[in-house]
Amino acid sequence: MNELIAWYAPASDPAGREASRTGLEEGLRSLGMTTARSEDPESLRFVLSSGEPVLLVAELDDPGEWAGWEEVSAARRQGMRLPVIVITGPSEARGEAAVTVFEAGGNECMERPVHTGEFACRVMNLLKLTGRRRDTGTLLKAGGLVLDPRRRQVSRDGAEVRMTPKEFDLLQYLVMNQGEVCPRDEILRQVWGYHFHADTNVVDVYIRHLRTKVDKGRRTKLIHTVRGTGYVLRVPESGTSG
């Protein structure tokens, strides 16, 4: 059974945010998770009491004034371990929104625009830290490519593909972020932990390694270069690989 993520987005949210929200939810589905939407505190209360979610994502423009914190507190008083990630708008006073979120009871705060891969990584880290991630080794899939994060094993079209630890980390990041362009600097930050501009071609070198192991000799290529930017793992619309 897939893990359930409660997702709060107020009914008054601008319509333009739906596309971004859908993309983030698709990233969660690739991790074996489903989402249950709510748009007011009453519907949130129903989701929390009936669905047993492992995490709550709340889109809040004014996190300090959100009435839903009362529902979160009530669920926690009843014994529910409920980590909360808040997505809020960019603020001129960077950091103040995060302070408000943490003081109210949140565990993570991200400002729009939210990067799909970073969001997925933060969700996974938070679930592991709070003990809400089931140790079932949910498989990640992209066409005929299958990754087993728990065993750190890879296969394509049923054939095992051997990976070094860092190759696996990079491939996992691309799969979790499939369909979205991953800039080199972002890959360095997420996979190698470089939080500064690094004059290195390590990403390009490892991408070549992955292409040799994952795409070489196959009609359908999964890993593509976005000239001047970075890379993207893209699955054909048919969802199959040749």
C-alpha positions in Angstrom: 0.0 0.0 0.0 1.3 3.4 -0.9 2.1 5.9 1.8 -0.3 8.8 2.0 0.8 12.5 2.0 -1.8 15.0 3.2 -1.7 18.1 0.9 -3.2 21.4 2.0 -3.8 24.2 -0.6 -6.4 26.8 0.1 -9.3 27.2 -2.3 -8.3 30.8 -2.8 -4.9 29.8 -4.3 -4.1 31.3 -7.7 -4.9 28.9 -10.5 -1.4 29.2 -11.9 0.0 27.2 -9.0 -1.8 24.0 -10.0 0.8 23.0 -12.7 3.6 23.3 -10.1 1.6 21.4 -7.5 0.9 18.6 -10.0 4.5 18.3 -10.9 5.5 17.9 -7.2 2.8 15.3 -6.7 4.0 13.3 -9.7 7.5 13.3 -8.0 5.9 11.8 -4.9 4.1 9.2 -6.9 7.4 8.1 -8.4 8.5 7.4 -4.8 5.5 5.2 -4.1 3.3 7.9 -2.4 -0.2 9.2 -3.0 -1.7 12.5 -2.0 -5.0 13.5 -0.4 -6.0 17.2 -1.0 -7.7 19.5 1.4 -8.5 23.2 1.0 -9.8 24.3 4.5 -9.2 23.2 8.1 -12.3 21.1 8.2 -11.4 19.0 5.2 -7.8 18.8 6.6 -9.2 17.4 9.9 -11.0 14.7 7.9 -7.8 13.7 6.0 -5.7 13.6 9.1 -8.3 11.5 11.1 -9.3 9.1 8.3 -6.2 8.6 6.1 -3.3 8.2 8.6 -0.9 10.3 6.5 2.8 10.1 7.1 3.4 13.7 6.3 1.6 17.0 5.6 2.5 19.5 2.9 0.9 22.9 3.4 1.0 25.7 0.9 0.7 28.9 3.0 1.2 32.5 2.0 0.8 33.5 5.6 1.9 30.6 7.7 1.7 32.5 11.0 -2.1 33.0 10.6 -3.0 29.5 9.4 -5.9 28.0 11.4 -4.7 24.5 10.3 -2.0 24.5 13.0 -4.7 23.7 15.5 -5.6 20.6 13.5 -1.9 19.6 13.4 -1.5 20.0 17.1 -4.7 18.1 17.8 -3.5 15.2 15.6 -0.1 15.2 17.4 -1.8 15.2 20.9 -3.6 12.0 19.8 -0.3 10.3 19.2 0.2 10.9 15.4 3.8 11.5 14.3 3.0 14.2 11.7 6.0 16.0 10.1 5.0 19.2 8.2 6.6 20.8 5.1 5.4 24.3 4.4 5.6 25.8 0.9 5.4 29.6 1.0 5.9 32.5 -1.3 9.3 34.3 -1.7 9.9 36.9 1.0 11.9 40.0 0.9 12.9 39.2 4.5 14.4 35.9 3.7 14.4 33.5 6.7 11.5 35.2 8.6 8.9 32.9 7.0 10.9 29.8 8.0 11.2 31.1 11.6 7.4 31.5 11.7 6.9 28.0 10.3 9.2 26.4 12.8 7.8 28.3 15.8 4.3 27.2 14.7 5.2 23.5 14.6 6.5 23.0 11.1 9.6 20.9 10.3 10.6 22.2 6.8 10.0 25.4 4.9 10.5 25.9 1.2 10.0 29.1 -0.8 8.5 29.1 -4.3 9.5 28.2 -6.9 10.1 24.7 -5.6 12.6 22.4 -7.4 11.0 19.0 -7.9 14.1 17.0 -7.1 15.0 19.0 -4.0 11.4 18.7 -2.7 11.5 14.9 -3.2 14.8 14.7 -1.3 13.5 16.8 1.6 10.4 14.7 1.8 12.4 11.5 1.9 14.9 12.9 4.5 12.1 14.1 6.8 10.3 10.8 6.7 13.4 8.9 7.5 14.3 11.3 10.4 10.9 11.0 11.9 10.6 7.3 11.4 7.6 7.6 9.1 9.2 5.9 6.0 8.3 2.3 5.8 11.4 0.0 5.3 9.9 -1.6 2.2 12.4 -0.4 -0.4 9.9 1.3 -2.7 11.2 0.9 -6.3 11.8 3.9 -8.5 10.9 3.4 -12.2 11.5 5.3 -15.4 10.4 3.3 -18.4 12.4 0.0 -18.4 14.8 1.4 -15.7 14.2 0.2 -12.2 16.1 1.4 -9.1 15.9 -0.3 -5.7 17.1 2.4 -3.2 17.2 0.0 -0.2 19.4 -2.5 -1.9 21.0 0.1 -4.2 20.5 -2.1 -7.2 19.7 -1.0 -10.8 18.2 -2.9 -13.8 17.1 -1.9 -17.2 14.7 -4.1 -19.2 15.2 -6.8 -16.6 19.0 -6.9 -16.9 21.1 -5.9 -13.9 23.3 -2.7 -14.3 26.2 -2.5 -11.9 26.8 1.0 -10.3 29.4 2.6 -8.1 27.8 4.3 -5.1 28.1 7.8 -6.6 26.8 6.7 -9.9 23.7 5.3 -8.1 23.2 8.5 -6.2 23.3 10.5 -9.5 21.0 8.2 -11.3 18.6 8.1 -8.4 18.5 11.9 -8.4 17.8 12.0 -12.2 15.0 9.4 -11.8 13.4 11.2 -8.9 13.5 14.4 -11.0 12.6 12.7 -14.3 11.2 15.0 -17.0 12.7 18.1 -15.4 16.0 19.7 -16.4 18.6 19.3 -13.7 21.3 22.1 -13.9 24.9 21.1 -13.2 25.2 23.4 -10.2 22.0 21.8 -8.7 23.3 18.3 -9.3 26.6 19.2 -7.6 24.6 20.6 -4.6 22.2 17.7 -4.3 24.4 14.7 -5.1 27.9 15.9 -4.1 27.0 18.4 -1.4 28.8 21.3 -3.0 27.0 24.4 -1.7 29.2 26.8 -3.7 30.2 27.2 -7.4 32.7 24.5 -8.2 34.8 24.6 -11.3 34.7 20.9 -12.0 33.5 18.6 -14.8 32.7 15.8 -12.3 29.0 15.8 -13.3 29.8 15.5 -17.0 32.2 12.6 -16.3 29.6 10.7 -14.3 26.9 11.3 -16.8 29.1 9.7 -19.4 29.5 6.7 -17.1 25.7 6.5 -16.7 25.1 6.7 -20.4 27.6 3.9 -21.0 25.8 1.7 -18.5 22.2 2.7 -19.0 21.8 3.8 -22.6 24.6 2.3 -24.7 23.4 -0.2 -27.2 19.7 0.7 -26.6 17.4 2.3 -29.2 15.7 4.5 -26.6 18.0 6.9 -24.8 16.9 8.0 -21.3 19.6 10.5 -20.4 19.7 13.7 -22.4 21.8 16.8 -22.5 20.3 20.3 -22.2 23.0 22.4 -23.9 24.4 25.1 -21.6 22.3 24.0 -18.6 22.5 20.4 -17.5 20.8 17.1 -18.0 17.4 15.5 -18.0 16.2 11.9 -17.7 13.2 11.6 -20.0 10.9 8.6 -20.6 9.2 8.4 -24.0 5.4 9.0 -23.9 4.8 5.4 -24.5 6.6 4.6 -21.2 8.6 1.8 -22.8 12.2 1.5 -23.7 13.5 -0.3 -26.7 
